[in-house]
């Protein structure tokens, strides 16, 4: 035991005390129920027909490979779920921006329009007055005489020029 305590083992094994100090003798009362001694387990496995041993080995390998694949799958799912969470956060931010834009369109623009409407009306009235003043400076003949529809639609024919 002093040798074990003085070293740093990299494999931990259960060592059953051998009170008889002879190889192959184990006190079976200290082995828990359901556990086998390595020697007995090896004898039991080797005493089976080869087909049973091959099936057992194949089943054990399949279970171990499946466990390793599940570990890798869980890692991939964890990475994928983080990616999905980031996408969901981006979508939520976009929805919040759209809601803010809608609030601005529904609430802020009408209030702004109500404040600007009197100014717009004053500007329109000023333009109308300016337009009236510019038309009132024309000579009276042009502004009062308007061509009739028959005069505007009528085209001159060569015969009309001869009669004049």
HELIX and SHEET records of a PDB file:
HELIX    1   1 UNK A    2  UNK A    6  1                                   5    
HELIX    2   2 UNK A   28  UNK A   30  5                                   3    
HELIX    3   3 UNK A   38  UNK A   47  1                                  10    
HELIX    4   4 UNK A   50  UNK A  103  1                                  54    
HELIX    5   5 UNK A  104  UNK A  108  3                                   5    
HELIX    6   6 UNK A  109  UNK A  136  1                                  28    
HELIX    7   7 UNK A  140  UNK A  144  1                                   5    
HELIX    8   8 UNK A  149  UNK A  153  1                                   5    
HELIX    9   9 UNK A  158  UNK A  163  1                                   6    
END                                                                             
